[in-house]
Amino acid sequence: MSTTRVPTTELVVVGGSLGSMHALEAILHAMPSDFSVPIAVVLHRHRTSASDLPWLIAQVTPLRVTEAEDKQTIRAGTAYLAPADYHLLVERGRFALSVDDAVRYSRPSIDVMFESAADAYAPRLIAVVLTGANSDGARGAVRIHRGGGMVVAQDPSTAEAPAMPQAAIDTGAVDRILRLEEIAPFLVERCVPGPRS
């Protein structure tokens, strides 16, 4: 059996809406302290959402958690949350924030983050679509898939709101459909560099 070297994952992007705070906490809680791949997260948040959200999430994970800032360098072992009322764009090695119009009534938008991440990091990119009540993220999932990145969707049967992961699945761009408790172990497995059979 031949052995090929899988491209090292350089970034994980996660998007979710209704019910996604619990789902995100479950994933980050299960992450080991030495998980080195940065994680960028868009959760649909009200524009007046509490600014202590990163601090709250940091209580359940060994990873560093912070709110993304404009022109901020992307660093290993850190989970970055999109701030309320800003789109989070991924550039090569750093973030940018935008106040462009809402996309599908959302700012931050999952599609905006996914599409920019695809342009900057595919194929060394994994996207995760979590629970949510609309189709944000589906278009971005297609861009990531076409760029050679990997797309994971939360199993709709485990989602508080199945519409969002189902919309991504319906595009045909999803590579894995995983129950919530399977997502963190999968990310850990996929983000370890080295040869695979």
Buried (B, 14 or more C-beta within 10 A) or exposed (E): EEEEEEEEBBBBBBBBBBBBBEBBBBBBBBBEEEBBBBBBBBBBBEEEEEEEBBEEBBEBBEBBBBBBBEEBEBEEBBBBBBBBBBBBBBBEEBBBBBEEEBBBEBBBBBBBBBBBBBBBBBBBBBBBBBBBBBBBBBBBBBBBBEBEBBBBBBBBEBBBBBBBBBBBBEBEBBBBBBEBEBBBEBBBEBBBEEEEE
